[in-house]
Amino acid sequence: MQEKRTSDRAPEDMPTSFGFRTVGEGSKQALVDDVFHKVADRYDVMNDLMSGGLHRVWKDAMVSVLHPPKSDSAGWRLLDVAGGTGDIATRTIHRSNGAVKAVVCDINESMLGVGRDRAQKAGLADRIEFTQGNAEELPFPDKSFDAYTIAFGIRNVPDIPKALREARRVLKRGGKFLCLEFSEVDVPVLDKVYDAFSFNVIPPIGRMVTGDGEPYQYLVESIRNFPHQERFAEMIREAGFERVSYRNYSGGIAALHSGWKY
């Protein structure tokens, strides 16, 4: 069994961290893009493999915490970043009974293509806008959105502090930030079971399902390099958010971080 790797990298090392490899400055984004071009058509399968299907439960819980309004009188708008397939945006619109609008921003056009097709088939094309853009340099004016969400995407961003500052910039005063991400397991025994499953089961199954296990190897490794819950909460505070908190799901396999812009 492969030895557990914990989130020992400093945040400033993340721009050159691609899984357990160190890559050249400016190289990570293209490598990450290639991963998601490969898995876009099987994105739900990927998340099912990574979480044992629990990502669906965690995403529903995230939208419950988001608590979107059920009236469009205020023109409430959600920005979902790195959410190309429209999963969180769709859940949010359904939770609001169709009252709110969402903008999905993703750097990967393959993921956006999947999202546009799904929104069209679900009859939500008039409620969800899909825009290609970089989380580090969002193509939106200041104070444009009431809420910002990012689910299982922040660890793939090279410059996470910059992306967090951008999140705060585009939020209105009183806006809410929510980030759902795979995190550090804090339950004895479960951590060892999860590591064994992650390293020994997920890449081979990914290879069997999609014909390529390499993207899944990167995704498993990227989780271990992501800052642990307390450190990531500190990074959110450093970006200027207030009332920052987090809650663990399934023993810390995933964590939902939140913050407010005042």
C-alpha positions as CSV (number, residue, x, y, z in Angstrom):
1,M,0.0,0.0,0.0
2,Q,1.3,3.4,-0.9
3,E,2.3,5.6,2.1
4,K,-0.1,8.4,2.9
5,R,0.9,11.8,1.7
6,T,-0.4,14.7,3.7
7,S,-0.9,18.4,2.7
8,D,2.6,19.4,3.6
9,R,3.2,21.8,0.7
10,A,3.1,25.5,1.4
11,P,0.4,27.4,-0.6
12,E,3.1,29.3,-2.4
13,D,4.3,26.0,-3.8
14,M,1.0,25.1,-5.4
15,P,1.6,26.9,-8.7
16,T,4.4,24.3,-9.5
17,S,2.7,21.3,-7.9
18,F,1.1,18.9,-10.3
19,G,0.2,15.9,-8.2
20,F,3.4,14.7,-6.5
21,R,5.4,16.2,-9.4
22,T,7.0,19.6,-9.3
23,V,6.6,21.3,-12.7
24,G,8.0,24.5,-14.2
25,E,6.5,27.9,-13.4
26,G,3.5,28.4,-15.7
27,S,3.2,24.8,-16.7
28,K,0.6,23.6,-14.3
29,Q,-2.5,25.1,-16.0
30,A,-1.9,23.4,-19.3
31,L,-1.4,20.1,-17.6
32,V,-4.6,20.5,-15.6
33,D,-6.5,21.5,-18.7
34,D,-5.4,18.3,-20.4
35,V,-6.7,16.2,-17.5
36,F,-10.1,17.7,-17.7
37,H,-10.3,17.5,-21.5
38,K,-9.7,13.8,-21.1
39,V,-12.4,13.3,-18.4
40,A,-15.0,15.9,-19.4
41,D,-17.4,13.3,-20.8
42,R,-17.0,11.1,-17.8
43,Y,-16.9,13.8,-15.1
44,D,-19.7,12.3,-13.0
45,V,-18.1,8.9,-13.2
46,M,-14.8,10.5,-12.1
47,N,-16.5,12.1,-9.0
48,D,-18.3,8.9,-8.3
49,L,-15.0,7.0,-8.3
50,M,-13.3,9.7,-6.1
51,S,-16.0,9.8,-3.5
52,G,-17.9,6.5,-3.8
53,G,-20.9,8.4,-5.0
54,L,-21.0,10.7,-1.9
55,H,-20.2,13.8,-4.0
56,R,-23.9,14.0,-4.8
57,V,-24.8,14.1,-1.2
58,W,-22.1,16.7,-0.4
59,K,-23.2,18.9,-3.3
60,D,-26.8,18.8,-2.1
61,A,-25.6,19.8,1.4
62,M,-23.6,22.7,-0.1
63,V,-26.6,24.1,-1.9
64,S,-28.6,23.8,1.3
65,V,-26.0,25.9,3.1
66,L,-26.1,28.4,0.1
67,H,-29.8,28.7,0.7
68,P,-30.8,30.5,-2.6
69,P,-33.9,32.7,-2.5
70,K,-37.1,31.4,-4.0
71,S,-38.0,34.7,-5.5
72,D,-36.3,36.5,-8.3
73,S,-37.4,40.0,-7.2
74,A,-33.9,40.9,-6.0
75,G,-32.2,39.6,-9.2
76,W,-30.0,37.2,-7.1
77,R,-27.1,35.8,-9.1
78,L,-24.7,32.9,-8.5
79,L,-21.2,32.5,-9.9
80,D,-20.1,28.9,-10.0
81,V,-16.4,28.7,-10.8
82,A,-14.7,25.6,-12.2
83,G,-18.2,24.1,-12.5
84,G,-18.2,23.5,-16.3
85,T,-20.8,20.7,-16.3
86,G,-23.3,22.9,-14.5
87,D,-23.8,20.5,-11.6
88,I,-24.0,23.1,-8.7
89,A,-25.8,25.7,-10.9
90,T,-28.5,23.2,-11.8
91,R,-28.9,22.1,-8.2
92,T,-29.1,25.8,-7.1
93,I,-31.8,26.7,-9.6
94,H,-33.9,23.6,-8.7
95,R,-33.5,24.5,-5.0
96,S,-34.8,28.1,-5.7
97,N,-37.7,26.7,-7.7
98,G,-36.3,28.3,-10.8
99,A,-36.1,31.8,-9.3
100,V,-32.4,32.6,-9.5
101,K,-29.9,32.8,-12.4
102,A,-26.4,31.3,-12.4
103,V,-23.2,32.0,-14.4
104,V,-20.9,29.0,-14.7
105,C,-17.3,30.0,-15.4
106,D,-14.7,27.4,-16.3
107,I,-11.3,27.6,-18.0
108,N,-11.9,24.3,-19.8
109,E,-14.1,24.4,-23.0
110,S,-14.6,20.6,-23.0
111,M,-16.3,20.8,-19.5
112,L,-18.3,23.8,-20.6
113,G,-19.5,21.9,-23.7
114,V,-20.9,19.2,-21.4
115,G,-22.6,21.8,-19.2
116,R,-24.3,23.6,-22.1
117,D,-25.6,20.3,-23.5
118,R,-27.0,19.3,-20.1
119,A,-28.6,22.7,-19.5
120,Q,-30.3,22.6,-22.9
121,K,-31.7,19.1,-22.3
122,A,-32.9,20.1,-18.8
123,G,-34.6,23.2,-20.2
124,L,-32.4,25.5,-18.2
125,A,-30.6,27.3,-21.0
126,D,-32.3,30.6,-20.0
127,R,-31.3,30.3,-16.4
128,I,-27.6,29.3,-16.7
129,E,-25.0,31.2,-18.6
130,F,-21.7,29.4,-19.5
131,T,-18.5,31.5,-19.8
132,Q,-14.9,30.5,-20.4
133,G,-12.6,32.2,-17.9
134,N,-9.7,31.8,-15.5
135,A,-10.5,31.7,-11.7
136,E,-7.4,33.8,-11.2
137,E,-8.6,36.6,-13.5
138,L,-12.4,36.4,-13.6
139,P,-14.0,38.2,-16.6
140,F,-16.6,40.0,-14.5
141,P,-16.9,43.5,-12.9
142,D,-16.5,44.1,-9.2
143,K,-19.5,43.4,-7.0
144,S,-21.4,41.4,-9.7
145,F,-22.7,38.4,-7.7
146,D,-24.6,37.5,-4.6
147,A,-22.8,34.2,-4.1
148,Y,-19.7,32.4,-5.3
149,T,-19.3,28.6,-5.3
150,I,-16.6,26.3,-6.4
151,A,-16.8,22.5,-5.9
152,F,-13.8,20.2,-6.4
153,G,-12.0,22.8,-8.4
154,I,-9.9,25.1,-6.2
155,R,-7.1,22.6,-5.7
156,N,-6.6,22.6,-9.5
157,V,-6.0,26.4,-9.6
158,P,-2.3,27.2,-9.7
159,D,-2.5,30.4,-7.7
160,I,-5.1,29.8,-5.0
161,P,-4.6,33.0,-3.1
162,K,-5.2,35.0,-6.2
163,A,-8.3,33.1,-7.0
164,L,-9.7,33.7,-3.5
165,R,-9.0,37.4,-3.9
166,E,-10.9,37.3,-7.2
167,A,-13.8,35.6,-5.6
168,R,-14.1,38.4,-3.0
169,R,-13.7,41.1,-5.7
170,V,-16.7,39.9,-7.8
171,L,-19.0,39.4,-4.8
172,K,-21.4,42.1,-3.6
173,R,-21.2,43.3,-0.1
174,G,-22.9,40.7,2.0
175,G,-22.1,38.0,-0.6
176,K,-21.3,34.5,0.4
177,F,-18.3,32.3,-0.6
178,L,-18.6,28.5,-0.5
179,C,-15.9,26.0,-1.4
180,L,-16.5,22.3,-1.4
181,E,-13.2,20.3,-1.8
182,F,-11.7,16.9,-1.0
183,S,-9.7,17.4,2.2
184,E,-7.8,15.7,5.0
185,V,-9.4,12.8,6.7
186,D,-9.3,13.2,10.5
187,V,-10.7,9.8,11.6
188,P,-8.3,7.1,12.6
189,V,-8.4,3.9,10.4
190,L,-10.7,5.7,7.9
191,D,-7.6,7.7,6.7
192,K,-5.7,4.5,6.0
193,V,-8.7,2.8,4.3
194,Y,-9.3,6.0,2.2
195,D,-5.6,6.1,1.1
196,A,-5.6,2.5,0.1
197,F,-8.7,3.0,-1.9
198,S,-7.5,6.2,-3.5
199,F,-4.1,5.0,-4.6
200,N,-4.7,1.3,-5.3
201,V,-8.3,1.3,-6.6
202,I,-9.2,4.6,-8.2
203,P,-6.5,4.8,-11.0
204,P,-7.0,1.2,-12.2
205,I,-10.8,1.7,-12.3
206,G,-10.4,5.0,-14.1
207,R,-8.2,3.2,-16.6
208,M,-10.8,0.5,-17.0
209,V,-13.7,2.9,-17.4
210,T,-12.1,5.6,-19.6
211,G,-9.0,3.9,-21.0
212,D,-6.6,6.2,-19.2
213,G,-5.7,6.0,-15.5
214,E,-3.2,8.9,-15.5
215,P,-5.8,11.7,-14.9
216,Y,-7.1,9.8,-11.9
217,Q,-3.6,9.4,-10.5
218,Y,-3.1,13.1,-10.7
219,L,-6.5,13.8,-9.0
220,V,-5.7,11.4,-6.2
221,E,-2.3,13.0,-5.7
222,S,-3.6,16.6,-5.9
223,I,-5.9,16.0,-2.9
224,R,-2.9,15.1,-0.8
225,N,-1.1,18.3,-1.8
226,F,-4.1,20.6,-1.0
227,P,-3.8,22.6,2.3
228,H,-5.6,21.0,5.2
229,Q,-8.8,22.4,6.6
230,E,-7.4,24.9,9.1
231,R,-4.8,26.2,6.7
232,F,-7.2,26.7,3.9
233,A,-9.6,28.5,6.2
234,E,-6.6,30.8,7.1
235,M,-6.1,31.4,3.4
236,I,-9.7,32.5,2.9
237,R,-9.3,34.9,5.8
238,E,-6.1,36.3,4.3
239,A,-8.1,37.0,1.1
240,G,-10.3,39.3,3.1
241,F,-13.3,37.2,3.9
242,E,-15.0,37.3,7.3
243,R,-16.9,34.8,9.5
244,V,-14.8,32.0,7.9
245,S,-15.7,28.5,8.9
246,Y,-15.8,24.9,7.6
247,R,-17.6,21.7,8.2
248,N,-16.2,18.2,7.5
249,Y,-18.2,15.6,5.5
250,S,-17.6,11.9,5.8
251,G,-14.8,12.2,8.3
252,G,-13.0,14.9,6.4
253,I,-12.9,13.2,3.0
254,A,-14.5,16.4,1.9
255,A,-14.9,19.8,3.6
256,L,-17.2,22.8,2.9
257,H,-15.5,26.1,3.7
258,S,-17.6,29.3,3.8
259,G,-16.9,33.0,4.2
260,W,-18.7,36.4,3.8
261,K,-17.7,39.6,2.2
262,Y,-18.6,42.7,4.2
